[in-house]
Amino acid sequence: MNGLLENGVIPLCIGLLLLSGALWVFQVAMG
């Protein structure tokens, strides 16, 4: 169960970081 939790949470955190980074770059490029 612990491994399943880590395998689900870590990619989610990485995905959120990439998404927020992409949004920030987009705002900077537009602004």
Distance bins in CASP14 RR format, pairs under 12 A and 6 or more apart:
PFRMAT RR
TARGET T0000
AUTHOR 0000-0000-0000
RMODE 2
METHOD distances of the structure
MODEL  1
1 7 0 0 0 0 0 1 0 0 0 0 0
1 8 0 0 0 0 0 1 0 0 0 0 0
2 8 0 0 0 0 0 1 0 0 0 0 0
2 9 0 0 0 0 0 1 0 0 0 0 0
3 9 0 0 0 0 1 0 0 0 0 0 0
3 10 0 0 0 0 1 0 0 0 0 0 0
4 10 0 0 0 0 0 1 0 0 0 0 0
5 11 0 0 0 0 0 1 0 0 0 0 0
5 12 0 0 0 0 0 1 0 0 0 0 0
6 12 0 0 0 0 0 1 0 0 0 0 0
6 13 0 0 0 0 0 1 0 0 0 0 0
7 13 0 0 0 0 0 1 0 0 0 0 0
7 14 0 0 0 0 0 1 0 0 0 0 0
8 14 0 0 0 0 0 1 0 0 0 0 0
8 15 0 0 0 0 0 1 0 0 0 0 0
9 15 0 0 0 0 0 1 0 0 0 0 0
9 16 0 0 0 0 0 1 0 0 0 0 0
10 16 0 0 0 0 0 1 0 0 0 0 0
10 17 0 0 0 0 0 1 0 0 0 0 0
11 17 0 0 0 0 0 1 0 0 0 0 0
11 18 0 0 0 0 0 1 0 0 0 0 0
12 18 0 0 0 0 0 1 0 0 0 0 0
12 19 0 0 0 0 0 1 0 0 0 0 0
13 19 0 0 0 0 0 1 0 0 0 0 0
13 20 0 0 0 0 0 1 0 0 0 0 0
14 20 0 0 0 0 0 1 0 0 0 0 0
14 21 0 0 0 0 0 1 0 0 0 0 0
15 21 0 0 0 0 1 0 0 0 0 0 0
15 22 0 0 0 0 1 0 0 0 0 0 0
15 23 0 0 0 0 0 1 0 0 0 0 0
16 22 0 0 0 0 0 1 0 0 0 0 0
16 23 0 0 0 0 0 1 0 0 0 0 0
17 23 0 0 0 0 0 1 0 0 0 0 0
17 24 0 0 0 0 0 1 0 0 0 0 0
18 24 0 0 0 0 0 1 0 0 0 0 0
18 25 0 0 0 0 0 1 0 0 0 0 0
19 25 0 0 0 0 0 1 0 0 0 0 0
19 26 0 0 0 0 0 1 0 0 0 0 0
20 26 0 0 0 0 0 1 0 0 0 0 0
20 27 0 0 0 0 0 1 0 0 0 0 0
21 27 0 0 0 0 1 0 0 0 0 0 0
21 28 0 0 0 0 1 0 0 0 0 0 0
21 29 0 0 0 0 0 1 0 0 0 0 0
22 28 0 0 0 0 0 1 0 0 0 0 0
22 29 0 0 0 0 0 1 0 0 0 0 0
23 29 0 0 0 0 0 1 0 0 0 0 0
23 30 0 0 0 0 0 1 0 0 0 0 0
24 30 0 0 0 0 0 1 0 0 0 0 0
24 31 0 0 0 0 0 1 0 0 0 0 0
25 31 0 0 0 0 0 1 0 0 0 0 0
END
